[in-house]
């Protein structure tokens, strides 16, 4: 019995050693940045590289893989090569961003909510939805969350929940406490 164990250990050592050593040799030949096998590829960008404020509050991605960031300076767009900043209509901070099923990018932040649209030359701008509200409802506070659903786009502020559907808003206002979150 002891002989079988010794033989098993001997075979494992003989058979496994070349495989392990072979793997180490292959890893040793890789460039330094690829030696961390198994780790995801991560690229960090500085505010100097994307030319905007250093705080990003939310992120969304469309079906083409373009990334949209809710940044303190507006909506940051990254296509994998270059960055573009689209300020909110009131130049406020963007805190929330979401991509709807139709690929419209909705954004909201300090006293504004709307969407990113492109003109005929492909230039992006922020279109505010505030003019769609009655004058008495246009003081909205800060949009903290956006949830796109088949029944509309929901914009959450501490004071109210706004649903944009079929070119009009439905509003639910908080009567006693602030809204803390949204679950749809």
Buried (B, 14 or more C-beta within 10 A) or exposed (E): EEEEEEEEEEEEEEEEEEEEEEEEEEEEEEEEEEEEEEEEEEEEEEBEEBEBBEEBBBBBEBEEEBBBBBBBBBBBBBEEEEBBBBBBBBEBBBBBBBBBEEEBBBBBBBBBBBBBEEEEEEEBBBEBBBEBBEEEBEEBEBBBBBBBEEEBBBBBBEBBBBBBEEEEBEBEEEEEEEBEEEEE
